[in-house]
Amino acid sequence: MTEFLTCRSGASVSVGGLPIKPYHCLEDAVSAIINSANMEGGFAVAVNAEKVISAMKDENLKDCLLSASLLYADGISVVKTIKSKGVVNSRIPGCELWVELMKKVAESGQSVYLLGATEETNKATAKKLKEQFGVHNLTRRNGFFEDEESIIDEVVRLKPEIVTVALGSPRQEFLIAKLREVHPGAFYMGVGGSYDVFVGKIRRAPKLLRQLHLEWLYRLITEPRRIVRQFSLLHYFVLHVAGKL
């Protein structure tokens, strides 16, 4: 019988060569970020099966992810791999983690820079954060920019304390790596489609499907173009079963 362990503070579990921090619940992840140096010069990355497989194929992406201060399990496949190694952990949905962090930022008054998504979504996200959460120290820019240098220059000028980037992976991770070189004191987080979910443009799977760990299936049904990306899940499953993660 497998003996399950509570991962000691600061420890991580390797999944496909990536050091993932296991957490018991969302609240633990939020506390770990807020009550640590991660908020100063940190970089949080949500890791799912697709990202693990991509990093195994792309050394540049893997190096980028290894430069992060916090890799957490956003996908249930990664959660199960960690569990197979005898460590207790839970899935930490990136969109939920981002929302909880924004609530904490509203309390602290830290400056926030929102980057990514369409102008409509980005603007609506900023408005909701201000009106419903009380995040007033906020600047924003949509994800349709001509060159990264303009973003880099803006971040250097504004010097935000929190930077969340919704450009999709791996584009958002590579841009964050560049931003950290010129403005290392901020806390960075790649958030994918979190802005769209936050303003209701994209619906998450019903709660029952999330509880059954079938959110991936719901997304596939509602976004059929994701079928090609699902092959990464099959590749991951084979490696998981073979014990090669």
SVG drawing of the C-alpha trace seen along z (x, -y; Angstrom):
<svg xmlns="http://www.w3.org/2000/svg" viewBox="-23 -55 41 57">
<polyline fill="none" stroke="black" stroke-width="0.4" points="0.0,0.0 1.3,-3.4 2.1,-5.6 1.0,-9.2 3.1,-12.0 2.5,-15.6 5.1,-17.5 7.3,-19.4 7.5,-23.2 9.4,-24.3 9.7,-20.9 8.7,-20.1 7.9,-17.0 9.5,-16.4 7.0,-15.8 8.7,-15.4 11.7,-17.3 9.7,-20.2 9.7,-20.9 6.0,-21.2 4.9,-22.6 2.1,-20.5 -0.7,-22.2 -3.6,-20.8 -6.0,-23.4 -6.3,-26.8 -6.0,-28.7 -2.6,-27.1 -1.3,-28.2 -2.5,-31.7 -0.9,-31.9 2.3,-30.4 2.6,-33.2 1.4,-36.1 3.5,-35.1 6.8,-34.5 9.4,-36.2 7.5,-35.0 5.7,-38.3 9.0,-40.1 10.7,-38.9 8.5,-35.9 7.1,-34.0 4.2,-31.6 3.3,-29.1 0.3,-26.8 1.4,-23.4 -0.8,-20.9 -0.2,-17.8 0.2,-19.8 2.8,-22.1 4.8,-19.2 4.9,-17.5 5.8,-20.8 8.6,-21.4 10.0,-17.9 10.1,-18.6 11.4,-22.2 14.5,-22.9 14.0,-26.7 10.5,-26.4 11.8,-24.0 14.6,-26.4 12.0,-29.2 9.8,-27.2 12.7,-26.2 13.4,-29.9 10.0,-30.3 9.8,-30.6 6.6,-28.6 5.3,-25.8 1.9,-24.6 -0.4,-21.7 -3.2,-23.2 -4.1,-20.0 -5.6,-16.9 -3.2,-14.7 -0.2,-16.4 -2.0,-16.1 -2.4,-12.3 1.3,-12.0 2.3,-13.7 -0.1,-11.5 1.5,-8.4 4.8,-9.6 3.2,-9.4 2.6,-13.1 -0.8,-14.5 -1.8,-17.4 -4.8,-19.1 -5.4,-20.8 -5.0,-24.6 -6.9,-26.1 -4.9,-29.1 -8.0,-31.2 -9.1,-30.8 -5.6,-31.4 -5.5,-34.6 -8.8,-35.8 -7.8,-35.1 -4.5,-37.0 -6.4,-40.0 -8.5,-40.1 -5.4,-40.2 -3.9,-42.8 -7.0,-45.0 -6.3,-44.8 -2.6,-45.7 -3.0,-48.4 -0.2,-47.0 0.1,-48.2 -1.2,-45.8 -0.5,-45.6 -3.0,-43.6 -1.6,-42.4 -3.4,-40.3 -6.7,-39.2 -8.8,-41.4 -9.4,-45.1 -13.0,-44.3 -12.0,-41.6 -9.1,-43.5 -11.1,-46.6 -14.0,-44.7 -11.5,-42.8 -10.0,-46.1 -13.4,-47.6 -14.6,-44.5 -11.4,-44.5 -11.9,-48.1 -15.6,-48.1 -16.1,-44.7 -12.7,-44.0 -11.4,-47.5 -8.2,-47.1 -7.6,-50.8 -3.9,-51.0 -4.1,-49.4 -2.9,-49.8 -3.7,-47.7 -2.9,-46.8 -4.6,-44.3 -2.7,-41.4 -2.7,-42.8 0.5,-44.8 2.9,-45.1 6.2,-44.4 7.3,-43.2 9.7,-46.2 6.8,-48.5 5.6,-46.3 9.0,-46.0 9.4,-49.8 6.0,-50.3 6.7,-47.9 10.1,-49.5 8.4,-52.9 5.4,-51.9 7.3,-49.5 4.2,-47.6 4.4,-45.3 2.1,-42.6 2.1,-41.7 -0.4,-39.2 -0.1,-38.1 -3.0,-36.5 -1.4,-35.6 -1.6,-31.8 1.3,-29.4 4.2,-29.4 4.0,-33.0 3.2,-34.4 6.0,-32.6 8.6,-33.7 7.5,-37.3 7.5,-37.2 11.1,-35.9 12.1,-38.9 10.2,-41.3 11.9,-39.8 15.3,-40.7 14.4,-44.5 12.0,-44.6 12.9,-41.8 11.2,-43.1 7.6,-42.3 5.5,-39.2 4.6,-37.7 1.9,-35.2 0.8,-33.8 -3.0,-33.4 -4.0,-32.1 -7.7,-32.6 -8.4,-33.8 -9.6,-37.3 -12.2,-35.7 -13.4,-33.5 -13.5,-36.3 -15.8,-38.5 -18.0,-35.7 -16.8,-35.5 -15.8,-31.9 -17.8,-29.6 -16.0,-27.1 -17.3,-23.5 -20.3,-22.9 -19.2,-22.3 -20.1,-18.6 -17.8,-18.0 -15.0,-19.9 -15.5,-17.7 -15.3,-14.6 -12.1,-16.0 -13.8,-16.2 -13.3,-19.9 -10.9,-19.0 -13.8,-17.1 -16.2,-20.0 -13.6,-22.3 -13.1,-19.9 -16.8,-19.7 -17.3,-23.5 -14.1,-24.2 -13.6,-21.4 -10.5,-23.0 -8.7,-21.9 -8.7,-18.3 -5.1,-18.6 -4.0,-19.8 -5.6,-16.7 -2.9,-14.4 -0.6,-15.8 -2.9,-14.3 -2.6,-10.8 1.2,-11.2 1.2,-12.3 -1.0,-9.3 1.4,-6.8 4.4,-8.3 2.4,-8.4 1.4,-4.7 5.0,-3.8 6.3,-5.6 8.5,-7.9 7.4,-11.2"/>
</svg>
